[in-house]
Amino acid sequence: MNFSIFYQQPDATFWERYTRLWQNSQHRSPFQSPHILQYYAHRNVGNVAVFQCERGGELLGAALFKREKDHYSFLSDLKTDANFFMLHRDCTPEETRCYFEKLLETVRKENWALMLNHKPAWAGYMDEFETAIKSSPMYTMTLNYSVCPIAEADRPEELFKEVSASRNTRYKLNKFVKQENGHFEVLTDDSDMDQWAEDFCRAHILRWAPTPTPSAYRDPARREFLKNCLCAWQADGVLVRFALRTDNGRIGLMAGLREEDTLIYHTPTFHPDYSHVSPGRVLIYYITQWMAERGLRRLDFGDGNEPYKYYVASKDQVLRRVFISRKSNLPFIVKTRFIKTIREIPGIYQMYQNKLKPLYRNLKWKVSTFFSSAFCFKCADAFFTDAQLVLALAG
């Protein structure tokens, strides 16, 4: 096996080989699918690094990273619930361990600080990854970062049966159908993509306007980013768009991502004027019915332990955060210790999540919208860089 790292923009040949690797990977995650990573790479020209393992001209493993201010992180961090390493499903445990050992050796030689966010503890390669970390001379620290709540059943029809057994759900479903003349919409092709994305953003903005965390989709650039992500996932064949429709248009929407026998409940929202019909519950009813008809038995609610997910979810999958650097990189090490402290003291972390983080986001929005010239936008970005880094790391 040959291992290498390169910092040039990946070319067409690389993406062809990466597509074959993804199609034959241990975990065919939509968050590391070819078109979505290619889109991210085009957005980050000059800041992308690729570590790869190949044999006979074919990729056995690949990881794409983006450079931050003082560290590297997964390129897929731009919009993800879980970050998987792409490893060929035929790799032996010894080859997998060798891949991670070479990665850590490269991190040391390149003098990187590496922050691996949203690492799924359930990945099939985690034993080999953790063995490589423990035997490395590098500084490493691992934290349990978050969870992905899931609902699963032995047979697809059992999951729908469990959801449909709720009297409250059936009551809300009847209100939606009879009072609002509502129906369920599923789009698996690229039809009406622009309008669907616009409907989603409009509902999201209205939904979060009265809260301490207003929608990021107030920014036209974020709306464009969402639409481009949807188009990339559509090109990879993993996107399914769900919606509740009334005579007034779409009032509940969710962008789902398929991964083998799992549907990832990735990006949901609803119009606040229709909260009386509980669009979230009604959507889940229809979605699990759709899953049952297609043999999908697991509904993954993605990153975060929001209470509404546990109406259906009964199990948590752990997401981890891994920090790696040379032991001489004291500023990075101090920063990771600070993050660990914040995460492990519930009172401080809740204050950060509920007060400091929303306050910072709102302040940045107000400052950014106040300035009108490109120069002033640059000044605003420079003003917020250090604070943004600390908040992002802690979050």
N, C-alpha and C positions, 0 to 999 in steps of 0.2 A: 504494500500500500504506500502511496505517495501522499505526503501532507504538504500543504502550502497555504500562504496567506497573500492576498493582494488587495491593493487599495484603489485600483482603477475601477471605473464604472463597468459593471458586468455587461458583457456583450451578448449577442444573439445566440452564439454557441453555448455559452454558459447557461442561458435560460432554457435552451432545449434540453441540456443534460439535467438541469435542476428539475424541470417538469417530469422527466422520467424518474428521477429520484423520489420526488413527492408522490407520484403515482404508485411507487413501490415501497413507500416508507413504512416504518413501524407504526407511526401515528400520522395519518393523512389529515392533518389539521387544516381547517380553512384559514386560520390566522397566519399560516406560513405557506399558503398556496401561491403558485407562480405569478399570476397576474397582479395580486395584491402587493407582493414584495417588489415586483418590477415597478409598480406605480410609486411605492415608497422610495425606491432607489432613485427614480427620476426626480422626485421632490428633494432629494438630499445629495445632489451631485457634489462630489468632493469630500463627502463625509461618510462614505460607506466603506466598510472593510469586510472581506469574505474569507473565512477559514474553511478549507475544504480537504476532503480525503478522496482519492481516486485510485482506480485500478483498471488498467486496460482501457483508459480513455473514458470510463464511466464513473460517475460520482457514487461513492458509498456513504458520504456524509457531507453536510454543508451547514454553515451557520452564517447569517448576515447580520452585521452589527452597524450601528451608527455612532459617530463620535459626538459626545456631549462636551461640556466645558472642560471637565477634568476626568472623564471616564468614557468607556464604551458601554452601550446597552444594545439589546436586540433591536434590529430595525423594525420588527413587527410591533414594538411598543407603541407605535403611532396610533394603533387602534386594535386592541386585543383583549381577550380574556385569559389566554394561556399561551405561553411561549415554549414550543417544543423544538428540540434539536431534530433536524431532519437526518435520519439514519436509515439505511436500507434494511428492509425486514429480514434479509438473509445474513446480516452481520452476526457473527458469533459473539458471545459475551466477552471473549478475549479481544476481538477486534473492536468492540464497542469501548472497552476499557482503554485500549491503546489510543483510540480517537480522543478521548477526554484527557489522557495523559499528555498527548501531543498538543492539545489545545492549551493546557495549563503551561506547558513548556514554552509555547509561543507567546502567551501572555507575559511570561517572565522576560523573555528575550526582547519583546517589543516594548517592554516597560509600560504595559497597559494597567489601568485600573478598570475592573470589569464589574458591572452591576447587572445581574441577571434577574429581572423582575418576572412575576407571574409564572414561576416555574412549577409545573404540575407535579405534585408528589406521587401521582399515580402512573407516571410515564414508565414504560417497560424498561427503560435504560437507567432508571434512577439508582439502582444498586451499584452499577458500574461507575456512574458519575460520582456518587458519594464516596466510593472506594478510592477513586482517583484524587478527590479533594483531600481526603484524610491523609493520604500518603504524600501529598505535595508539600514542598518546603515554603510555599507561598502563604501569605496571610489570607485566611478565608473565614467567613462568618455566614451562617445560614439562619434565617428567621422564618417562622411561619407568618406569612404576609396577609393572606385572605383565604376565602373559601369559594368554591363553586357549588352551590346547592343543586342537587339533582333529584329527579323523580324517575324511578325505573320499575319495571315489572318483568316477570319471566316471559310474558307474552304481550305483544302490543295492545291487544284488545283489553287486557286487564287494567292498563293505565287509564284508558278512556273510561272504563267501567267505574273506576275509583273516582275520577273527576265528576262524572255525570251523576254519581250517587248523591251529591250534595244538593239538599233542598234549596239552599240559598242560591246556588249557581243556577238551578233550573228556574227559579223565580226571576232572577235577573235576565236570564236568556229569554223568557217569555215577554218581559217588559221590552227588551230590545227588539224582538221580532214584531210584537203586536202594537206597542205604543209608538215605536220609532220607525216602523216599517223597515227594519234592518235586515241585512243579509251578510254573509261571509264571502270574502274575496281571497283567492289564492293566485299569485302570479309567479310562474316558474320561468318565464322568458323575460325579454327586456322591454315588453310593452309598457307604455305609459310611465317610463322610468322618471323622466323629469318632473312630471306632475306628482307622482307618488312621493318623490324626495321632498318636493315643495310642501305637500300636504303634511308629511311627517314633521318637517321643521316648524311649520306654522303651529301645529298642535303642541309640539314640544315647547315652543316659546310661550304659548298661552298657559300651558300646564305649569311651568316653573316660574312664571312672572311674579306671583305674589310671595314666593319663598325666598329664603336667604341665599339660594343658589340659582340665580336666573340662568336660562339656557345659553349655552355657548353658541347656539345656532342663530343668535342675533347678529353674529358676524357673517357677512356674505361669504368670506373665505372658508369658514367652517361648513357652511351649507354646500359649497362646491366640493369640498373635501369629502363629505358624506356621500354625495352623488357619485363621485369618482370611485370611492371604495365599493359602493354597490355595483357599479359597472364592472369593476375588476373581479369581484366575487361571482358576478353573473358569467363572466368570460371563463371562469374556472369551473362552472357548473355546480357551485355549492350554495347558491343563494335561493331562498324561497321567501317571497314577500306576502305577508298576511295583512288583512285589513277587515275592519267592520265598517260597513257602508250603510248610510241612511239616505233619505232624499236630499239631505244637505251636504252629502259627500262623505269622505272617510273620517271616522271619529275615533278609531283605535287602530294603531298600526304596529307591526313588529317585523323587523328584518331577521329572519331565521337563517342559520347556517347548518348545512348537513355535514355530518362526519360519521360515515359508516351507518350503524343502527341508532345514531343519536341525532337529535335536533337541538341546536344551541339557540336558546332564547336570548339573542344578542342585543338588539336595539329596539326596545318597546317605548311607546308613548300613547297618550290618549288626549282627546279634547276635553277640557275641564267642564264644559257645559253639559257633558253627558255622563258625569260621574254617577248619576242616580241609577244608571244601568250597569255599573261596575264593568267597564269595557275590558279591564284586565282579566277578570274571571270569565267573561263570555269568550274572549279570545282564546284563553287556555282550553275551554271546553271544545271549541271548534278545532283548535290545533291538535289536541290529543285525538280527536276523532279522525282528522286527516292523517295523523301518524299511524293510527291503528290500521287504516286502509292501505298503508304502504310498508308495513312491517317494521316501523321504528318503535323501539320499546324504551328509549331513554330520553328524557327531556332535561337538558342541562341549562340551568338558569344563569350561567356565567358568573363572572367575578362579583362578589359582594353578598353580604348576608342580610339584605333588606327583608323586612318582615313579610311582605306580600308573597315572597317566593315560597315560604314554608306553608302556605295554604295547600300546596301540592307536594313540594320537595320534602323528602324525609331523610336525606343523607347529605353530608358535606364531603367534598373532595378538597384537599388542602392545596393551596398555592403557596410557594415559598419564594424567598428573596435571597439571592446568594451574592456576596461581595468577595471579590478576589483582587489582590494586588501584591506587589512586593512588600516585604515587611518594612522596608525603608520609606514607604509612602505614608508618612505620618499624617499629613492633612486629610487624606482619604480615610485612613483608619479612624481618626478622631471623629470624622463626619459619620461613619458607620456606627460608631459607639453611641453617638448622639441619637441617631435614628433608632437604635435598639432601645435606648432609654425611653424615648417618646412612646414607642410601640408597647412597652411593657408596663407603663404606668397608665391605667385606664383613665384616670381623671384628666391627666395632661393630654392624652391622645384625643379624648372626647372634646376637650376645649379646642384643640387644634382643628378637628374635623368640623365641629359645629359653629365655631366662631371665627378663628383666625383664618382658616382657608377660605370661607365665603367672603369675609371682609377683604382679603387680599384680591380675590377674583373680581369683586365689584369695583374696588379701587382701580385696578388695572384697566377694567373696561371703561370707566369714566375718564381716566387720564388719556387712554388711547383714542377715545372718540372726541375728546376735547381738541386734541391737536389735529391739524388738517394737512400740513406739509409733510413730505417724505422725510425731511430732515428732523422734524419734530417727532415723527414716529420712531426714528432711529434713537432719538434722545430718550423717548419713553421706554423703548426696549432696553436700552443700556441701564436706565434707572432701575428697572425691575429685574435684571438678570440674576443678581446674587440672591435676592429674596425668592425669586421663582425657583431657583435651583434647590435651595434649602427646603422649601415647601414641597416641591416635587419629590425630593428624596424621602422626606418624612412620610409623605402620603403613600 
